[in-house]
Amino acid sequence: MIRPLRLVPDNTRIRFMRGRFAGLIVSALLSLASVVLFFYPGLNYSIDFEGGVVVEVRLPAAQDMGVLRDAFRGLGLGEVSLQQFGSPRDVLVKLGRQAGEAGARNTVAAMLAEKFPGSEIRRLEVVGARVSDELFHKGLLATSLSLLAVLVYIWFRFDWQFGVGVVSTLLLDITKTVGFLGLTRLQVDLNSVAAILLLVGYSVTDKVVVYDRIRENLRKFKTMPLRELIDLSINQTLGRTVATSLTVLLSILPFAILGSETIRGFALVIIFGIVVGTSSSIFIASPILLFLGQKRLRPALAAQDSRPAPAATGS
């Protein structure tokens, strides 16, 4: 009889909470470094946030995206981003901020006529700073509202200690993801905002799985110390956590390797976020819950530990 493949052995007894201080310290240092990277050298914003020129081109025949990208980069119009949409002949080109629309149109039209005769510029728009600022603020608002919704959801479903643990960990996860964008110089565009929102949802789901088991075990093992109970709960859900994370990683990995420039950046952010979100469920969210809930989730045990030891009596 063939046994099913198990990524994690049954009945593991890893004492994760032994590394709670190390996990929190490393997380804090990484988040601090991410904040520094956010300000210096800063993020590599795309024209979604910096402003620029959007050109919709219809080619006479489908072309290799690498050849097209090199052709537009040769114009000296700054940053270039290409995205195929609709038919294989339709390409959306995003260029850096230009002095005027007319000059950009003439430059692009001349290059297309020379290298891709029969091409048609169907639309050319200049995205100004006002529009890009509005997109940035809407992206920031969407992320803030998602965190607020998570806090409300966890607060109603669990005790407040669980809600604080999840939201604090999510903030650290998002900070590290922003630091990853700053370190790798990947373009920050609306796809990046979508990736961060997706990671918020994934990370919350992963933490709820662990917290749900902790809540069940709190009712089941009423005399077990909270530290041991959290270790037990993490070990019980470890197989599911690893299997889920690995499944998502394997599904997104081909996009990171073979995808276009835009899709590759989106996929890399997702992969980084999954690794960070999965590890933070164990080494960040759980220790925070241990510190906040030591006296409130196990009040009888905390009171027992705080009692003074009985004085020794002489014989």
C-alpha positions in Angstrom: 0.0 0.0 0.0 1.4 3.4 -1.0 1.4 5.9 1.8 0.5 9.5 0.9 3.3 12.0 0.8 3.6 14.1 3.9 5.5 17.3 3.8 5.5 17.5 7.6 5.7 14.4 9.8 2.7 13.6 12.1 2.9 14.6 15.7 5.7 17.1 15.5 6.8 18.6 18.8 8.8 21.6 17.7 9.0 24.2 20.5 8.5 27.3 18.4 8.0 29.7 21.3 11.6 29.1 22.4 12.5 31.4 19.5 9.9 34.0 20.2 12.3 36.8 21.2 14.6 36.1 18.3 11.7 36.1 15.9 10.4 39.4 17.2 13.8 41.1 17.2 14.7 39.9 13.7 11.3 41.1 12.4 11.7 44.5 14.1 15.2 44.9 12.5 13.9 43.9 9.1 11.0 46.3 9.3 13.3 49.1 10.4 15.6 48.4 7.5 12.5 48.5 5.2 11.5 51.9 6.5 15.0 53.1 5.7 14.8 51.7 2.2 11.4 53.4 1.7 13.0 56.8 2.2 16.5 56.0 0.8 17.0 55.2 -2.0 13.2 55.1 -2.2 10.8 53.1 -4.3 10.9 52.8 -8.1 7.5 54.3 -8.9 5.9 53.6 -12.3 4.0 56.2 -14.2 0.9 55.1 -12.3 2.2 57.1 -9.4 4.9 59.4 -11.1 2.9 60.4 -14.2 3.9 59.9 -17.8 2.6 59.0 -21.2 0.2 56.1 -22.1 0.2 55.0 -25.7 -2.1 52.4 -27.2 -0.6 50.9 -30.3 -2.1 48.5 -32.9 0.7 46.7 -34.8 0.3 45.2 -38.3 1.2 41.8 -36.9 2.1 40.2 -33.5 5.6 41.1 -32.4 8.0 39.8 -29.8 7.6 41.9 -26.6 11.4 42.1 -26.1 11.9 43.5 -29.5 9.2 46.1 -29.0 10.6 47.1 -25.6 14.1 47.6 -27.0 12.7 49.7 -29.8 10.8 52.0 -27.4 13.8 52.2 -25.0 15.9 53.4 -27.9 13.8 56.5 -28.2 15.3 58.0 -25.0 11.8 58.7 -23.5 12.7 57.4 -20.1 11.1 54.4 -18.3 9.3 52.0 -20.6 6.6 49.4 -19.7 4.7 47.3 -22.2 1.5 45.3 -21.7 -0.3 43.2 -24.2 -4.1 43.4 -24.2 -7.0 42.4 -26.4 -5.6 40.8 -29.6 -1.9 39.9 -30.0 -1.5 43.0 -32.2 -2.6 45.5 -29.4 0.0 46.8 -27.0 -0.3 49.3 -24.2 3.0 51.3 -23.8 3.8 53.4 -20.7 6.5 55.9 -21.0 8.1 58.3 -18.5 7.0 61.8 -17.9 7.5 64.0 -21.1 7.5 67.7 -21.7 4.5 67.6 -24.1 2.1 65.3 -25.7 2.8 66.4 -29.3 6.5 65.7 -29.1 6.0 62.3 -27.6 3.4 61.4 -30.3 5.7 62.5 -33.1 8.7 60.6 -31.7 6.7 57.4 -31.2 5.0 57.7 -34.6 8.3 58.1 -36.4 9.8 55.0 -34.7 6.8 52.9 -35.5 6.7 54.0 -39.1 10.4 53.1 -39.5 10.5 49.8 -37.6 6.9 48.5 -37.7 5.3 50.0 -40.8 1.5 49.9 -40.8 1.3 50.5 -37.1 -1.4 52.7 -35.7 -1.4 54.9 -32.6 -5.0 54.5 -31.4 -4.6 56.5 -28.2 -2.0 58.7 -26.5 -2.6 60.3 -23.1 -0.5 62.2 -20.7 -0.9 61.1 -17.0 -0.3 64.1 -14.9 1.0 64.4 -11.4 -2.5 65.1 -10.1 -3.8 61.8 -11.5 -0.8 59.9 -10.2 -1.2 61.4 -6.7 -4.9 60.4 -6.7 -4.0 56.8 -7.6 -1.4 56.7 -4.8 -3.8 58.0 -2.2 -6.5 55.6 -3.4 -4.1 52.7 -3.1 -3.1 53.8 0.4 -6.7 54.1 1.3 -7.5 50.6 0.0 -4.7 49.1 2.1 -5.8 51.0 5.2 -9.4 50.0 4.8 -8.4 46.3 4.3 -6.4 46.4 7.6 -9.4 48.0 9.4 -11.7 45.4 8.1 -9.3 42.7 9.2 -9.2 44.2 12.7 -13.0 44.3 13.0 -13.4 40.8 11.7 -10.8 39.3 14.1 -12.1 41.4 17.0 -15.6 39.9 16.6 -14.5 36.4 16.0 -11.8 36.2 18.6 -10.7 38.1 21.8 -9.1 41.4 21.3 -5.6 40.0 21.9 -6.0 38.0 18.7 -7.0 41.1 16.7 -4.0 43.1 17.9 -1.7 40.2 17.1 -3.0 39.8 13.5 -3.0 43.5 12.7 0.4 44.1 14.2 1.8 41.2 12.3 0.2 42.4 9.0 1.7 45.9 9.4 5.2 44.2 9.8 4.5 42.0 6.8 3.5 45.0 4.6 6.5 47.0 5.8 8.9 44.1 4.8 7.2 43.8 1.4 7.7 47.5 0.8 11.3 47.1 1.8 11.6 44.2 -0.7 10.3 46.5 -3.4 12.9 49.2 -2.4 15.8 46.7 -2.3 15.0 44.9 -5.6 14.0 48.2 -7.4 10.9 46.5 -8.9 8.4 48.9 -10.3 5.8 50.0 -7.9 2.5 50.3 -9.8 -1.2 49.4 -9.4 -0.2 45.8 -9.7 2.0 46.1 -6.7 -0.9 47.5 -4.7 -3.1 44.6 -5.8 -0.3 42.2 -4.8 -0.1 43.7 -1.3 -3.9 43.5 -0.9 -3.8 39.9 -2.0 -1.0 39.2 0.5 -3.1 40.8 3.3 -5.9 38.3 2.5 -3.6 35.4 2.4 -1.7 36.3 5.5 -4.9 36.8 7.5 -6.2 33.4 6.3 -3.0 31.7 7.4 -3.1 33.4 10.8 -6.7 32.6 11.4 -6.0 28.9 10.9 -3.4 29.0 13.7 -5.5 31.2 15.9 -8.6 29.0 15.4 -6.7 26.0 16.6 -5.3 27.9 19.6 -8.9 28.9 20.5 -10.1 25.3 20.3 -7.2 24.1 22.4 -7.9 26.8 25.0 -11.3 25.2 25.6 -9.9 21.6 25.4 -6.8 21.9 27.6 -7.9 24.2 30.4 -4.9 23.7 32.6 -2.2 23.7 29.9 0.2 26.7 30.1 -0.4 29.1 27.2 3.2 28.8 25.9 2.9 25.0 25.6 -0.6 25.3 24.1 0.6 27.7 21.4 3.4 25.3 20.5 0.9 22.4 20.3 -1.5 24.4 18.1 1.3 25.4 15.6 2.5 21.9 15.3 -1.1 20.6 14.7 -1.6 23.1 11.8 2.0 23.0 10.5 1.3 20.4 7.8 -1.7 22.4 6.4 0.3 25.7 6.5 3.3 24.2 4.7 1.1 22.5 2.1 -1.0 25.6 1.4 2.1 27.9 1.1 3.9 25.4 -1.2 0.9 25.0 -3.4 0.6 28.8 -3.9 4.3 29.1 -4.5 4.4 26.4 -7.2 1.4 28.0 -8.9 2.9 31.5 -9.0 6.6 30.5 -9.7 6.2 30.0 -13.5 4.9 33.6 -13.8 8.1 34.8 -11.9 10.3 32.9 -14.3 8.6 33.1 -17.7 6.2 36.1 -17.3 6.5 39.5 -18.8 8.2 42.4 -16.9 4.9 43.5 -15.3 3.7 40.0 -14.4 7.2 39.0 -13.1 7.3 41.9 -10.6 3.8 41.0 -9.4 4.7 37.3 -9.0 7.9 38.1 -7.1 6.1 40.3 -4.6 3.5 37.5 -4.1 6.3 34.9 -3.5 8.1 37.1 -1.0 4.9 37.9 0.7 3.9 34.3 1.1 7.3 33.4 2.7 7.1 36.4 5.0 3.4 35.8 5.8 3.7 32.1 6.6 6.8 32.6 8.8 5.2 35.5 10.6 2.2 33.4 11.6 4.5 31.2 13.6 7.3 33.6 14.8 5.5 36.9 15.1 1.7 36.6 15.5 1.9 33.7 18.0 4.5 35.3 20.3 2.5 38.5 20.3 -0.5 36.5 21.4 1.6 34.8 24.1 2.7 38.2 25.5 -0.8 39.8 25.4 -2.8 36.8 26.5 -0.6 35.3 29.2 -2.7 36.8 32.0 -6.0 37.2 30.2 -6.4 33.9 28.4 -5.0 31.9 31.3 -5.9 34.0 34.4 -6.0 31.1 36.8 -2.5 29.9 35.8 -1.1 33.4 35.8 -2.4 34.0 39.3 -1.0 30.7 40.4 2.4 31.6 39.0 2.3 35.0 40.7 1.7 33.6 44.2 4.7 33.7 46.5 6.3 30.4 47.3 5.5 29.0 50.7 8.1 29.7 53.4 10.2 26.8 54.5 9.3 25.4 57.9 11.9 24.1 60.3 11.9 20.6 61.6 
